[in-house]
Amino acid sequence: MKSVTAASSQGSRPLVVEEEARGGPEDPPRLDRSEETRGSLGVGGASRLAVLVGIAVLLTIASTSAARAHEPVDREIVDLSERIASSPGRVDLLLERARLWSLERRFDEALADLALADALVPGSALLLRARVYAAAGREREAEALLEVLPESHRTHPVLVFRATLREGSGRLAEALADYERAEEQRITVASALGHGRVLRRLHRSSDAVRVYREALAQLGAAVVVRVALIDTLVDLGRYEEALRAIRDGRAHARLAHRWALREARVLDAMGRSEEAELLRRRTIADLRAHLTRRPTAARWLLLARALEGVGRRAEALEAVDRALVLMPRLSEARALRARLGDGR
C-alpha cells in the first residue's frame, strides 16, 4: 500500500510516501510510487516565477536525459516530462519522475526533480529524497534529512525507513526503538519483518516469534511474515510449531507446492527423512502434471528444488534452465543454477 499526504504551499505536513516491503534483510531501501496529489500546487509571486524558470531549465535537461533512459522506464519518463511541461506546478509528477530516475540510478536527475518539488511545496520531497540518498549509498545524509522532522511528523513510514538505516549501520538498539515506535502506530509487513529481524540479531528470537504472530493476526495472509516466523521457529528447534505454521499457510496458498517443500525441509531437520522424501516425490509428480497444462517459471523452479532435494541433480538442472528460459532475470533460479552448476 502506498499513500501520500501533501502539504499546502503555506502548510506544515510533509508529503509521506508509504511502503509495504516484500523483501528480506539484504534488500536495499525501495523507492515507492507516490499517488497523485490533488490539483496543481503553486506558490505565489516572484518565488513562483523563479520555480517555473527552474522547471523550464530542468525540463530541457530531462528531455535529453530521458532519451538515454532504458526501456520501459524511458517511455514513462518521456510521458511524465510532457505532462510536467504542460502542468509545471504538479508536485506529484515531479516526485514520480524522481522515483523513475532513481530506478535508473540517475540520482542527479532525481535530486533535481526533488529540489523543484520542495521549492513548490516545502517538505514535500523530504522522505523520497532520503530514499534516493540511501539508494545512492549516502545513508548518513539520508538519516540526517529525517532528523530535521519534528516529532509530530515521524510517521510510521519515516520511522520504519530510519530503522532500516540504523539497522544497516549496526545500531540495533536504535533500530529496535524505531520499529517499536512505528508499530505503536500500526503494523505493516515492512515493520514486522524489520522488527523481528532486529530481535533475532539481538539473540531475542522468542520475542521475534511473538512479533511475527502479532503481525499475522492483524495482517492475515502475509506470506513473507509467515516464512520469517517458520524460519525463526526452526532456528529455535520448535519444529512442531513450525509445521503447524506451514500447514496453515499451505491451506490458503495458490502454490501449495512451495509450502510442501518447506515442510520437507523441516521434516529433515526433525530426522524424519523418509517422510520428507515421500513428500518431495509426491510434490514432483504433482508439479509435472501441472507443468503439462501450464508451464510457468515458478513451477519449474519449484520442480528443480524438489528434484535437488531427492538427489536428482541432472533433472534439477534441466528444470531450472527451463525456468530461466521463461524468466531470465529470476534471481532465485539464477542462484540455484549457480549452485547446481558448481556441484554444491
Short mmCIF file of the C-alpha atoms (twelve columns), coordinates in Angstrom:
data_MODEL
# 
_entry.id   MODEL 
# 
loop_
_atom_site.group_PDB 
_atom_site.id 
_atom_site.type_symbol 
_atom_site.label_atom_id 
_atom_site.label_alt_id 
_atom_site.label_comp_id 
_atom_site.label_asym_id 
_atom_site.label_seq_id 
_atom_site.Cartn_x 
_atom_site.Cartn_y 
_atom_site.Cartn_z 
_atom_site.pdbx_PDB_model_num 
ATOM 1   C CA . MET A 1   0.000  0.000   0.000   1 
ATOM 2   C CA . LYS A 2   1.228  3.460   -0.761  1 
ATOM 3   C CA . SER A 3   -0.244 6.742   0.335   1 
ATOM 4   C CA . VAL A 4   0.663  10.392  0.007   1 
ATOM 5   C CA . THR A 5   -0.035 13.320  2.276   1 
ATOM 6   C CA . ALA A 6   0.782  16.661  0.667   1 
ATOM 7   C CA . ALA A 7   1.387  19.996  2.361   1 
ATOM 8   C CA . SER A 8   -0.163 23.167  1.125   1 
ATOM 9   C CA . SER A 9   2.150  25.962  -0.029  1 
ATOM 10  C CA . GLN A 10  1.899  27.512  3.428   1 
ATOM 11  C CA . GLY A 11  1.304  24.244  5.225   1 
ATOM 12  C CA . SER A 12  3.036  22.033  7.652   1 
ATOM 13  C CA . ARG A 13  2.751  18.353  6.817   1 
ATOM 14  C CA . PRO A 14  5.411  16.886  4.530   1 
ATOM 15  C CA . LEU A 15  4.441  14.541  1.766   1 
ATOM 16  C CA . VAL A 16  4.901  10.997  3.001   1 
ATOM 17  C CA . VAL A 17  5.385  8.126   0.614   1 
ATOM 18  C CA . GLU A 18  4.433  4.938   2.400   1 
ATOM 19  C CA . GLU A 19  5.742  1.488   1.548   1 
ATOM 20  C CA . GLU A 20  4.987  -2.111  2.233   1 
ATOM 21  C CA . ALA A 21  8.205  -4.035  1.969   1 
ATOM 22  C CA . ARG A 22  8.294  -7.515  0.483   1 
ATOM 23  C CA . GLY A 23  11.993 -8.231  0.685   1 
ATOM 24  C CA . GLY A 24  14.361 -9.553  3.258   1 
ATOM 25  C CA . PRO A 25  17.240 -8.225  5.307   1 
ATOM 26  C CA . GLU A 26  19.531 -7.610  2.332   1 
ATOM 27  C CA . ASP A 27  17.056 -5.718  0.235   1 
ATOM 28  C CA . PRO A 28  18.081 -2.100  -0.374  1 
ATOM 29  C CA . PRO A 29  15.674 0.660   0.590   1 
ATOM 30  C CA . ARG A 30  12.944 0.861   -2.019  1 
ATOM 31  C CA . LEU A 31  11.685 3.881   -3.897  1 
ATOM 32  C CA . ASP A 32  7.922  3.806   -3.910  1 
ATOM 33  C CA . ARG A 33  5.388  5.102   -6.382  1 
ATOM 34  C CA . SER A 34  3.548  8.115   -4.974  1 
ATOM 35  C CA . GLU A 35  -0.153 8.591   -5.565  1 
ATOM 36  C CA . GLU A 36  -1.367 11.640  -7.398  1 
ATOM 37  C CA . THR A 37  -1.548 14.770  -5.290  1 
ATOM 38  C CA . ARG A 38  -4.802 16.583  -5.971  1 
ATOM 39  C CA . GLY A 39  -4.547 19.718  -8.091  1 
ATOM 40  C CA . SER A 40  -1.641 21.893  -9.112  1 
ATOM 41  C CA . LEU A 41  0.211  23.095  -6.067  1 
ATOM 42  C CA . GLY A 42  1.518  26.591  -6.523  1 
ATOM 43  C CA . VAL A 43  3.450  29.308  -4.760  1 
ATOM 44  C CA . GLY A 44  2.953  32.978  -5.046  1 
ATOM 45  C CA . GLY A 45  4.655  35.989  -6.609  1 
ATOM 46  C CA . ALA A 46  8.318  36.128  -7.503  1 
ATOM 47  C CA . SER A 47  9.068  32.783  -5.859  1 
ATOM 48  C CA . ARG A 48  6.640  31.060  -8.241  1 
ATOM 49  C CA . LEU A 49  8.326  32.725  -11.214 1 
ATOM 50  C CA . ALA A 50  11.720 31.504  -10.017 1 
ATOM 51  C CA . VAL A 51  10.417 27.991  -9.609  1 
ATOM 52  C CA . LEU A 52  8.881  27.969  -13.087 1 
ATOM 53  C CA . VAL A 53  12.120 29.227  -14.618 1 
ATOM 54  C CA . GLY A 54  13.917 26.420  -12.827 1 
ATOM 55  C CA . ILE A 55  11.422 23.905  -14.167 1 
ATOM 56  C CA . ALA A 56  11.938 25.154  -17.710 1 
ATOM 57  C CA . VAL A 57  15.701 24.678  -17.401 1 
ATOM 58  C CA . LEU A 58  15.371 21.222  -15.901 1 
ATOM 59  C CA . LEU A 59  12.812 20.161  -18.489 1 
ATOM 60  C CA . THR A 60  15.456 20.768  -21.141 1 
ATOM 61  C CA . ILE A 61  17.898 18.599  -19.194 1 
ATOM 62  C CA . ALA A 62  15.274 15.936  -18.563 1 
ATOM 63  C CA . SER A 63  14.262 15.675  -22.216 1 
ATOM 64  C CA . THR A 64  17.868 14.904  -23.118 1 
ATOM 65  C CA . SER A 65  18.261 12.525  -20.182 1 
ATOM 66  C CA . ALA A 66  15.034 10.707  -20.996 1 
ATOM 67  C CA . ALA A 67  16.396 9.792   -24.401 1 
ATOM 68  C CA . ARG A 68  19.154 7.865   -22.644 1 
ATOM 69  C CA . ALA A 69  16.916 6.007   -20.176 1 
ATOM 70  C CA . HIS A 70  16.215 2.305   -20.523 1 
ATOM 71  C CA . GLU A 71  13.068 0.543   -21.680 1 
ATOM 72  C CA . PRO A 72  10.382 0.523   -20.411 1 
ATOM 73  C CA . VAL A 73  11.145 3.269   -17.892 1 
ATOM 74  C CA . ASP A 74  12.157 5.716   -20.633 1 
ATOM 75  C CA . ARG A 75  8.624  5.838   -22.042 1 
ATOM 76  C CA . GLU A 76  7.250  6.732   -18.610 1 
ATOM 77  C CA . ILE A 77  9.879  9.434   -18.141 1 
ATOM 78  C CA . VAL A 78  9.143  10.962  -21.548 1 
ATOM 79  C CA . ASP A 79  5.406  10.919  -20.801 1 
ATOM 80  C CA . LEU A 80  5.953  12.499  -17.405 1 
ATOM 81  C CA . SER A 81  8.231  15.182  -18.881 1 
ATOM 82  C CA . GLU A 82  5.497  16.146  -21.336 1 
ATOM 83  C CA . ARG A 83  2.918  16.294  -18.550 1 
ATOM 84  C CA . ILE A 84  5.233  18.405  -16.373 1 
ATOM 85  C CA . ALA A 85  5.790  20.789  -19.282 1 
ATOM 86  C CA . SER A 86  2.041  21.341  -19.580 1 
ATOM 87  C CA . SER A 87  1.419  21.417  -15.792 1 
ATOM 88  C CA . PRO A 88  4.638  22.745  -14.219 1 
ATOM 89  C CA . GLY A 89  3.098  23.140  -10.768 1 
ATOM 90  C CA . ARG A 90  2.291  19.442  -10.331 1 
ATOM 91  C CA . VAL A 91  4.432  18.234  -7.443  1 
ATOM 92  C CA . ASP A 92  3.128  14.695  -7.767  1 
ATOM 93  C CA . LEU A 93  4.523  14.441  -11.315 1 
ATOM 94  C CA . LEU A 94  7.944  15.664  -10.220 1 
ATOM 95  C CA . LEU A 95  8.011  13.120  -7.414  1 
ATOM 96  C CA . GLU A 96  7.027  10.309  -9.742  1 
ATOM 97  C CA . ARG A 97  9.699  11.242  -12.279 1 
ATOM 98  C CA . ALA A 98  12.269 11.421  -9.492  1 
ATOM 99  C CA . ARG A 99  11.302 7.901   -8.467  1 
ATOM 100 C CA . LEU A 100 11.803 6.669   -12.026 1 
ATOM 101 C CA . TRP A 101 15.162 8.406   -12.347 1 
ATOM 102 C CA . SER A 102 16.215 6.672   -9.149  1 
ATOM 103 C CA . LEU A 103 15.232 3.276   -10.540 1 
ATOM 104 C CA . GLU A 104 17.567 4.062   -13.429 1 
ATOM 105 C CA . ARG A 105 20.248 5.043   -10.876 1 
ATOM 106 C CA . ARG A 106 20.227 8.536   -12.338 1 
ATOM 107 C CA . PHE A 107 20.436 10.157  -8.929  1 
ATOM 108 C CA . ASP A 108 21.405 13.680  -10.044 1 
ATOM 109 C CA . GLU A 109 18.281 13.972  -12.178 1 
ATOM 110 C CA . ALA A 110 16.175 12.533  -9.351  1 
ATOM 111 C CA . LEU A 111 17.526 15.018  -6.839  1 
ATOM 112 C CA . ALA A 112 16.974 17.904  -9.272  1 
ATOM 113 C CA . ASP A 113 13.290 16.979  -9.566  1 
ATOM 114 C CA . LEU A 114 13.015 16.667  -5.787  1 
ATOM 115 C CA . ALA A 115 14.573 20.118  -5.327  1 
ATOM 116 C CA . LEU A 116 11.878 21.580  -7.572  1 
ATOM 117 C CA . ALA A 117 9.159  19.730  -5.701  1 
ATOM 118 C CA . ASP A 118 10.476 21.121  -2.418  1 
ATOM 119 C CA . ALA A 119 10.541 24.629  -3.891  1 
ATOM 120 C CA . LEU A 120 6.891  24.305  -4.832  1 
ATOM 121 C CA . VAL A 121 5.792  22.687  -1.568  1 
ATOM 122 C CA . PRO A 122 8.395  22.868  1.189   1 
ATOM 123 C CA . GLY A 123 8.943  19.482  2.800   1 
ATOM 124 C CA . SER A 124 7.036  17.569  0.127   1 
ATOM 125 C CA . ALA A 125 10.055 15.611  -1.105  1 
ATOM 126 C CA . LEU A 126 11.894 15.002  2.135   1 
ATOM 127 C CA . LEU A 127 11.252 11.279  2.591   1 
ATOM 128 C CA . LEU A 128 11.743 10.447  -1.069  1 
ATOM 129 C CA . ARG A 129 14.977 12.442  -1.117  1 
ATOM 130 C CA . ALA A 130 16.181 10.433  1.866   1 
ATOM 131 C CA . ARG A 131 15.371 7.226   -0.032  1 
ATOM 132 C CA . VAL A 132 17.307 8.465   -3.059  1 
ATOM 133 C CA . TYR A 133 20.311 9.258   -0.876  1 
ATOM 134 C CA . ALA A 134 20.163 5.775   0.638   1 
ATOM 135 C CA . ALA A 135 19.869 4.138   -2.788  1 
ATOM 136 C CA . ALA A 136 22.916 6.140   -3.873  1 
ATOM 137 C CA . GLY A 137 24.929 4.870   -0.901  1 
ATOM 138 C CA . ARG A 138 24.649 8.141   1.035   1 
ATOM 139 C CA . GLU A 139 22.994 6.686   4.125   1 
ATOM 140 C CA . ARG A 140 24.310 9.302   6.566   1 
ATOM 141 C CA . GLU A 141 22.795 12.109  4.519   1 
ATOM 142 C CA . ALA A 142 19.549 10.152  4.302   1 
ATOM 143 C CA . GLU A 143 19.322 9.814   8.061   1 
ATOM 144 C CA . ALA A 144 20.311 13.441  8.617   1 
ATOM 145 C CA . LEU A 145 17.352 14.527  6.487   1 
ATOM 146 C CA . LEU A 146 14.955 12.539  8.657   1 
ATOM 147 C CA . GLU A 147 16.377 14.066  11.832  1 
ATOM 148 C CA . VAL A 148 15.066 17.529  10.900  1 
ATOM 149 C CA . LEU A 149 11.470 16.311  11.062  1 
ATOM 150 C CA . PRO A 150 9.528  17.422  14.137  1 
ATOM 151 C CA . GLU A 151 8.240  14.648  16.370  1 
ATOM 152 C CA . SER A 152 4.687  15.024  15.067  1 
ATOM 153 C CA . HIS A 153 5.872  14.197  11.541  1 
ATOM 154 C CA . ARG A 154 7.716  10.989  12.428  1 
ATOM 155 C CA . THR A 155 5.068  8.788   10.938  1 
ATOM 156 C CA . HIS A 156 5.110  5.025   10.511  1 
ATOM 157 C CA . PRO A 157 6.945  5.006   7.129   1 
ATOM 158 C CA . VAL A 158 9.500  7.562   8.361   1 
ATOM 159 C CA . LEU A 159 10.249 5.516   11.482  1 
ATOM 160 C CA . VAL A 160 10.483 2.239   9.548   1 
ATOM 161 C CA . PHE A 161 12.823 3.749   6.984   1 
ATOM 162 C CA . ARG A 162 15.045 5.284   9.656   1 
ATOM 163 C CA . ALA A 163 15.082 1.934   11.443  1 
ATOM 164 C CA . THR A 164 16.393 0.229   8.293   1 
ATOM 165 C CA . LEU A 165 19.166 2.817   8.034   1 
ATOM 166 C CA . ARG A 166 20.140 2.319   11.667  1 
ATOM 167 C CA . GLU A 167 19.963 -1.444  11.327  1 
ATOM 168 C CA . GLY A 168 22.213 -1.268  8.269   1 
ATOM 169 C CA . SER A 169 24.853 0.611   10.240  1 
ATOM 170 C CA . GLY A 170 24.703 -1.894  13.117  1 
ATOM 171 C CA . ARG A 171 22.894 0.393   15.582  1 
ATOM 172 C CA . LEU A 172 20.464 -2.316  16.570  1 
ATOM 173 C CA . ALA A 173 19.147 -0.788  19.805  1 
ATOM 174 C CA . GLU A 174 18.211 2.435   17.995  1 
ATOM 175 C CA . ALA A 175 16.674 0.468   15.108  1 
ATOM 176 C CA . LEU A 176 14.630 -1.585  17.564  1 
ATOM 177 C CA . ALA A 177 13.331 1.572   19.238  1 
ATOM 178 C CA . ASP A 178 12.198 2.946   15.875  1 
ATOM 179 C CA . TYR A 179 10.443 -0.295  14.907  1 
ATOM 180 C CA . GLU A 180 8.667  -0.387  18.267  1 
ATOM 181 C CA . ARG A 181 7.520  3.228   17.906  1 
ATOM 182 C CA . ALA A 182 6.348  2.562   14.359  1 
ATOM 183 C CA . GLU A 183 4.273  -0.405  15.489  1 
ATOM 184 C CA . GLU A 184 2.647  1.666   18.206  1 
ATOM 185 C CA . GLN A 185 1.030  3.495   15.265  1 
ATOM 186 C CA . ARG A 186 0.236  0.373   13.226  1 
ATOM 187 C CA . ILE A 187 1.730  -2.889  11.997  1 
ATOM 188 C CA . THR A 188 2.765  -3.443  8.374   1 
ATOM 189 C CA . VAL A 189 4.713  -6.158  6.603   1 
ATOM 190 C CA . ALA A 190 7.764  -3.875  6.495   1 
ATOM 191 C CA . SER A 191 7.682  -3.072  10.195  1 
ATOM 192 C CA . ALA A 192 7.028  -6.677  11.251  1 
ATOM 193 C CA . LEU A 193 9.877  -8.062  9.153   1 
ATOM 194 C CA . GLY A 194 12.308 -5.420  10.336  1 
ATOM 195 C CA . HIS A 195 11.238 -5.633  13.980  1 
ATOM 196 C CA . GLY A 196 11.595 -9.410  14.048  1 
ATOM 197 C CA . ARG A 197 14.868 -9.340  12.137  1 
ATOM 198 C CA . VAL A 198 16.482 -6.949  14.626  1 
ATOM 199 C CA . LEU A 199 15.238 -9.013  17.577  1 
ATOM 200 C CA . ARG A 200 16.827 -12.107 16.045  1 
ATOM 201 C CA . ARG A 201 20.122 -10.265 15.583  1 
ATOM 202 C CA . LEU A 202 19.921 -9.289  19.245  1 
ATOM 203 C CA . HIS A 203 19.502 -13.014 20.127  1 
ATOM 204 C CA . ARG A 204 15.888 -12.476 21.140  1 
ATOM 205 C CA . SER A 205 14.318 -14.971 18.760  1 
ATOM 206 C CA . SER A 206 11.430 -15.855 21.077  1 
ATOM 207 C CA . ASP A 207 10.423 -12.183 21.058  1 
ATOM 208 C CA . ALA A 208 10.679 -12.228 17.249  1 
ATOM 209 C CA . VAL A 209 8.190  -15.134 17.174  1 
ATOM 210 C CA . ARG A 210 5.765  -13.025 19.205  1 
ATOM 211 C CA . VAL A 211 6.182  -10.061 16.822  1 
ATOM 212 C CA . TYR A 212 5.559  -12.215 13.746  1 
ATOM 213 C CA . ARG A 213 2.482  -13.823 15.289  1 
ATOM 214 C CA . GLU A 214 1.010  -10.477 16.282  1 
ATOM 215 C CA . ALA A 215 1.576  -9.231  12.742  1 
ATOM 216 C CA . LEU A 216 -0.089 -12.280 11.193  1 
ATOM 217 C CA . ALA A 217 -3.084 -11.844 13.493  1 
ATOM 218 C CA . GLN A 218 -3.568 -8.332  12.097  1 
ATOM 219 C CA . LEU A 219 -2.362 -8.705  8.510   1 
ATOM 220 C CA . GLY A 220 -3.752 -12.108 7.625   1 
ATOM 221 C CA . ALA A 221 -2.088 -13.825 4.663   1 
ATOM 222 C CA . ALA A 222 1.284  -12.066 4.757   1 
ATOM 223 C CA . VAL A 223 3.428  -14.828 3.248   1 
ATOM 224 C CA . VAL A 224 6.826  -13.252 3.920   1 
ATOM 225 C CA . VAL A 225 5.946  -12.746 7.580   1 
ATOM 226 C CA . ARG A 226 4.809  -16.371 7.885   1 
ATOM 227 C CA . VAL A 227 8.066  -17.533 6.284   1 
ATOM 228 C CA . ALA A 228 10.056 -15.436 8.764   1 
ATOM 229 C CA . LEU A 229 8.046  -16.992 11.613  1 
ATOM 230 C CA . ILE A 230 8.742  -20.518 10.328  1 
ATOM 231 C CA . ASP A 231 12.467 -19.867 9.900   1 
ATOM 232 C CA . THR A 232 12.683 -18.493 13.430  1 
ATOM 233 C CA . LEU A 233 10.795 -21.443 14.924  1 
ATOM 234 C CA . VAL A 234 13.123 -23.853 13.109  1 
ATOM 235 C CA . ASP A 235 16.176 -21.982 14.427  1 
ATOM 236 C CA . LEU A 236 14.740 -22.365 17.932  1 
ATOM 237 C CA . GLY A 237 14.125 -26.083 17.396  1 
ATOM 238 C CA . ARG A 238 10.362 -25.618 17.781  1 
ATOM 239 C CA . TYR A 239 9.629  -27.933 14.871  1 
ATOM 240 C CA . GLU A 240 6.044  -28.881 15.662  1 
ATOM 241 C CA . GLU A 241 5.073  -25.208 15.803  1 
ATOM 242 C CA . ALA A 242 6.898  -24.645 12.505  1 
ATOM 243 C CA . LEU A 243 4.944  -27.497 10.892  1 
ATOM 244 C CA . ARG A 244 1.647  -26.038 12.120  1 
ATOM 245 C CA . ALA A 245 2.589  -22.636 10.685  1 
ATOM 246 C CA . ILE A 246 3.477  -24.271 7.360   1 
ATOM 247 C CA . ARG A 247 0.218  -26.210 7.187   1 
ATOM 248 C CA . ASP A 248 -1.764 -23.070 7.983   1 
ATOM 249 C CA . GLY A 249 -0.022 -21.305 5.106   1 
ATOM 250 C CA . ARG A 250 -0.453 -24.256 2.784   1 
ATOM 251 C CA . ALA A 251 -4.214 -24.374 3.357   1 
ATOM 252 C CA . HIS A 252 -4.663 -20.886 1.859   1 
ATOM 253 C CA . ALA A 253 -1.910 -20.876 -0.767  1 
ATOM 254 C CA . ARG A 254 -2.191 -20.797 -4.536  1 
ATOM 255 C CA . LEU A 255 1.163  -22.580 -4.848  1 
ATOM 256 C CA . ALA A 256 0.825  -25.266 -2.178  1 
ATOM 257 C CA . HIS A 257 3.926  -26.981 -3.585  1 
ATOM 258 C CA . ARG A 258 6.151  -24.260 -2.132  1 
ATOM 259 C CA . TRP A 259 4.827  -24.998 1.353   1 
ATOM 260 C CA . ALA A 260 5.212  -28.750 0.800   1 
ATOM 261 C CA . LEU A 261 8.927  -28.307 0.061   1 
ATOM 262 C CA . ARG A 262 9.308  -26.123 3.132   1 
ATOM 263 C CA . GLU A 263 7.596  -28.823 5.193   1 
ATOM 264 C CA . ALA A 264 10.024 -31.410 3.800   1 
ATOM 265 C CA . ARG A 265 12.974 -29.329 4.979   1 
ATOM 266 C CA . VAL A 266 11.514 -29.156 8.488   1 
ATOM 267 C CA . LEU A 267 10.930 -32.925 8.482   1 
ATOM 268 C CA . ASP A 268 14.591 -33.372 7.514   1 
ATOM 269 C CA . ALA A 269 15.615 -31.176 10.453  1 
ATOM 270 C CA . MET A 270 13.486 -33.393 12.732  1 
ATOM 271 C CA . GLY A 271 15.231 -36.524 11.473  1 
ATOM 272 C CA . ARG A 272 12.112 -37.718 9.619   1 
ATOM 273 C CA . SER A 273 13.936 -38.104 6.302   1 
ATOM 274 C CA . GLU A 274 11.715 -40.870 4.896   1 
ATOM 275 C CA . GLU A 275 8.616  -38.699 5.304   1 
ATOM 276 C CA . ALA A 276 10.480 -35.768 3.773   1 
ATOM 277 C CA . GLU A 277 11.492 -37.773 0.693   1 
ATOM 278 C CA . LEU A 278 7.986  -39.164 0.228   1 
ATOM 279 C CA . LEU A 279 6.574  -35.628 0.382   1 
ATOM 280 C CA . ARG A 280 9.103  -34.406 -2.186  1 
ATOM 281 C CA . ARG A 281 8.330  -37.284 -4.563  1 
ATOM 282 C CA . ARG A 282 4.589  -36.579 -4.346  1 
ATOM 283 C CA . THR A 283 5.317  -32.906 -4.994  1 
ATOM 284 C CA . ILE A 284 7.473  -33.761 -8.041  1 
ATOM 285 C CA . ALA A 285 4.679  -35.865 -9.550  1 
ATOM 286 C CA . ASP A 286 2.079  -33.181 -8.914  1 
ATOM 287 C CA . LEU A 287 4.278  -30.404 -10.335 1 
ATOM 288 C CA . ARG A 288 4.963  -32.393 -13.510 1 
ATOM 289 C CA . ALA A 289 1.212  -32.809 -14.006 1 
ATOM 290 C CA . HIS A 290 0.662  -29.075 -13.588 1 
ATOM 291 C CA . LEU A 291 3.548  -28.233 -15.926 1 
ATOM 292 C CA . THR A 292 1.995  -30.203 -18.776 1 
ATOM 293 C CA . ARG A 293 -1.072 -27.963 -18.515 1 
ATOM 294 C CA . ARG A 294 0.505  -24.643 -17.616 1 
ATOM 295 C CA . PRO A 295 4.287  -24.329 -17.612 1 
ATOM 296 C CA . THR A 296 5.459  -21.333 -15.561 1 
ATOM 297 C CA . ALA A 297 8.864  -20.248 -14.317 1 
ATOM 298 C CA . ALA A 298 7.697  -20.551 -10.708 1 
ATOM 299 C CA . ARG A 299 6.629  -24.173 -11.168 1 
ATOM 300 C CA . TRP A 300 9.834  -25.128 -12.994 1 
ATOM 301 C CA . LEU A 301 11.839 -23.575 -10.171 1 
ATOM 302 C CA . LEU A 302 9.863  -25.490 -7.530  1 
ATOM 303 C CA . LEU A 303 10.368 -28.693 -9.500  1 
ATOM 304 C CA . ALA A 304 14.110 -28.042 -9.631  1 
ATOM 305 C CA . ARG A 305 14.212 -27.600 -5.857  1 
ATOM 306 C CA . ALA A 306 12.216 -30.771 -5.272  1 
ATOM 307 C CA . LEU A 307 14.479 -32.752 -7.621  1 
ATOM 308 C CA . GLU A 308 17.564 -31.369 -5.903  1 
ATOM 309 C CA . GLY A 309 16.100 -32.470 -2.575  1 
ATOM 310 C CA . VAL A 310 15.913 -36.109 -3.713  1 
ATOM 311 C CA . GLY A 311 19.370 -36.056 -5.293  1 
ATOM 312 C CA . ARG A 312 18.316 -35.902 -8.965  1 
ATOM 313 C CA . ARG A 313 20.755 -33.134 -9.864  1 
ATOM 314 C CA . ALA A 314 20.757 -33.517 -13.678 1 
ATOM 315 C CA . GLU A 315 16.960 -33.277 -13.805 1 
ATOM 316 C CA . ALA A 316 17.082 -30.317 -11.410 1 
ATOM 317 C CA . LEU A 317 19.488 -28.530 -13.765 1 
ATOM 318 C CA . GLU A 318 17.159 -29.114 -16.691 1 
ATOM 319 C CA . ALA A 319 14.183 -27.789 -14.725 1 
ATOM 320 C CA . VAL A 320 15.947 -24.645 -13.534 1 
ATOM 321 C CA . ASP A 321 17.153 -23.956 -17.080 1 
ATOM 322 C CA . ARG A 322 13.535 -24.116 -18.254 1 
ATOM 323 C CA . ALA A 323 12.608 -21.604 -15.554 1 
ATOM 324 C CA . LEU A 324 15.349 -19.263 -16.771 1 
ATOM 325 C CA . VAL A 325 14.168 -19.527 -20.380 1 
ATOM 326 C CA . LEU A 326 10.802 -18.181 -19.238 1 
ATOM 327 C CA . MET A 327 12.226 -15.608 -16.799 1 
ATOM 328 C CA . PRO A 328 15.938 -14.958 -17.402 1 
ATOM 329 C CA . ARG A 329 16.205 -12.488 -14.525 1 
ATOM 330 C CA . LEU A 330 14.561 -14.684 -11.881 1 
ATOM 331 C CA . SER A 331 17.136 -14.296 -9.114  1 
ATOM 332 C CA . GLU A 332 16.149 -17.423 -7.191  1 
ATOM 333 C CA . ALA A 333 16.538 -19.539 -10.326 1 
ATOM 334 C CA . ARG A 334 19.896 -17.982 -11.149 1 
ATOM 335 C CA . ALA A 335 21.171 -18.677 -7.631  1 
ATOM 336 C CA . LEU A 336 20.014 -22.299 -7.805  1 
ATOM 337 C CA . ARG A 337 21.563 -22.702 -11.267 1 
ATOM 338 C CA . ALA A 338 24.884 -21.424 -9.964  1 
ATOM 339 C CA . ARG A 339 24.760 -23.793 -7.009  1 
ATOM 340 C CA . LEU A 340 23.848 -26.810 -9.124  1 
ATOM 341 C CA . GLY A 341 26.396 -25.856 -11.766 1 
ATOM 342 C CA . ASP A 342 29.135 -25.717 -9.166  1 
ATOM 343 C CA . GLY A 343 28.132 -29.143 -7.926  1 
ATOM 344 C CA . ARG A 344 27.326 -27.778 -4.474  1 
# 
